[in-house]
Structures are given as C-alpha cells and as structure tokens.
C-alpha cells in the first residue's frame, strides 16, 4: 500500500506510522528521517538543506520533494510506503502525484488522524522531559511522575520544553490549519481520505487505522 499519514501535531503520527508500517510490511518514510539521512550522508540535497537551516530559513519545497523522490525510488519502497510529514502542503501533494504518475502508480489512501484541538494542547503542553535523559518522558495527566517535577528513572529534574508551551502549540496548530490541512480537501476530491479518531490507547488507534485501511482497499 502507498499511504500518506496526516494529522495535527500531537496526534501521534510518528507512533502510529511505526506500528502501521510494521503491520503492513512497508517502509515508514518521515520528513525528519529524510533530512537527517541526507545531511549526515552529505548528499547534494542534504548540503542544500543544511545551508538553508543554518541560515535560519525554511527548506524550499523542491529540496524536500527531491529527498522524498530519492527515498521512494529505493528497492524497499517498491511495494509501497507510508509517508509521514510529507506532503506538507498542496504544492508538495501535487508534486507527489506527478512523481507517482511517472512511475505508473497511485496512492491507496490518505489516513487522517483526527484529534480535538483542546486534546492536542493537553497532550503536548502536559509533557515533561528529564534534564538528564530526554528519553525519560512523563505527562502531568497521562503518565505523571511519582514525585512532581522529579524523574522516576534517575531523579533528574523534569521540565517543559519551550516548544511544548500552550502558546507555541497553538501557533503550531495554526500553521497546520493554514498549510497542511488543505491537503485533506485536495485528496478528498480524489476519494482517498480515510478519517479516524486518534483518541484512546495507541493499540486501539492502530487497530482502528488498520480496519479503515482494509475497508478503503476493498
């Protein structure tokens, strides 16, 4: 299957993408991984991306599109892929359609993870990270530490990252509504959008997604 995963920040896209890709035996292709791989390998596209990032500028669409095209051309993506974070806007969606047409294939589904805005704010703004080890993550509501402000694992101080503040989250949501959400309508006109609720346990959301994808296939 060839799938695009969309949803607001805090919808759990990365987590769901990993589970779904494993269940469907297709590679999970995330924008973040594309950038890291190209930059670390020193590819031409990676060098271009780094130059923009070092200058504090957004990486242009054509660079991101080029990275995605190279990745989708690799052998493990021959039978499908799950795209996470790409396309990010309608221009990228149109470019993706053109790429796939060249290969004589099409997308099978666009999986839209739906989460109420207040829940997104609650999920992200409630996160607390350990200063000693950023892999130790807690949540004031869903996974609180035994002692407030103290990491259960190592006793380190827990803090809220600047980009997890409510104000920043609402700004990120505004960007999502303005730039990325329009691709849902773009793909809806092609009959590709499958919308599911991303509320509940991770396993429940994965089961919901698998069921919806099977229906869209059949």
JODA-V204781 format. One record per residue. N is the residue number from 1. PSI is psi in whole degrees, -180 to 180 (999 if undefined). OMEGA is omega in whole degrees, 0 to 359 (none if undefined). Layout:
n:psi:omega
N:PSI:OMEGA
N:PSI:OMEGA
This chain:
n:psi:omega
1:147:175
2:112:190
3:141:169
4:132:180
5:125:179
6:159:179
7:158:182
8:165:173
9:141:180
10:1:180
11:-11:181
12:29:184
13:-47:182
14:-45:180
15:-49:181
16:-39:180
17:-44:181
18:-45:180
19:-46:183
20:-43:180
21:-40:179
22:-45:181
23:-33:184
24:-3:180
25:46:176
26:155:181
27:144:174
28:115:182
29:107:180
30:148:180
31:-43:180
32:-44:179
33:-39:178
34:-47:181
35:-48:182
36:-45:182
37:-46:181
38:-38:180
39:-45:182
40:-31:180
41:-8:177
42:31:178
43:164:178
44:-44:180
45:-37:178
46:-41:179
47:-40:178
48:-46:181
49:-45:182
50:-39:180
51:-43:178
52:-43:182
53:-41:180
54:-28:179
55:3:179
56:23:181
57:159:175
58:141:176
59:127:182
60:154:181
61:-41:186
62:-30:178
63:-47:178
64:-44:180
65:-41:179
66:-43:178
67:-45:181
68:-41:180
69:-46:179
70:-43:183
71:-41:182
72:-15:179
73:-8:181
74:150:187
75:-37:184
76:-13:179
77:7:182
78:-33:181
79:9:179
80:175:181
81:164:174
82:114:182
83:129:183
84:110:182
85:-4:176
86:133:358
87:150:182
88:-13:178
89:173:185
90:-37:178
91:-43:178
92:-36:179
93:-41:178
94:-41:179
95:-40:178
96:-45:177
97:-43:181
98:-41:179
99:-46:182
100:-37:178
101:-40:178
102:-34:181
103:-5:180
104:26:178
105:169:179
106:166:173
107:149:176
108:-35:183
109:153:171
110:109:184
111:115:184
112:112:179
113:116:186
114:126:178
115:132:177
116:146:185
117:-42:180
118:-34:178
119:-39:177
120:-48:180
121:-44:181
122:-44:181
123:-48:187
124:-45:183
125:-18:180
126:-4:182
127:141:176
128:132:185
129:144:177
130:132:180
131:-28:182
132:-33:184
133:109:186
134:-9:177
135:-11:176
136:102:185
137:133:179
138:172:177
139:134:186
140:-27:180
141:-50:190
142:-25:181
143:64:185
144:147:176
145:160:180
146:-39:176
147:127:183
148:129:176
149:4:182
150:131:180
151:128:178
152:-33:189
153:-44:188
154:-2:180
155:7:180
156:166:179
157:136:175
158:140:180
159:164:176
160:124:178
161:150:181
162:-39:183
163:3:174
164:1:180
165:155:182
166:-41:181
167:-45:180
168:-40:179
169:-43:180
170:-33:176
171:-43:179
172:-38:178
173:-39:179
174:-42:177
175:-43:179
176:-47:181
177:-38:184
178:-45:189
179:-46:190
180:-39:183
181:-35:179
182:-22:179
183:-22:178
184:-45:177
185:-38:179
186:-48:181
187:-25:179
188:-36:179
189:-19:177
190:1:179
191:26:186
192:-15:190
193:129:174
194:114:183
195:130:176
196:157:175
197:134:178
198:20:177
199:149:178
200:-173:180
201:154:181
202:-46:182
203:-35:179
204:-42:180
205:-41:179
206:-45:179
207:-43:179
208:-45:182
209:-44:180
210:-42:180
211:-44:180
212:-37:179
213:-38:178
214:-42:180
215:-39:182
216:-30:178
217:-45:186
218:999:none
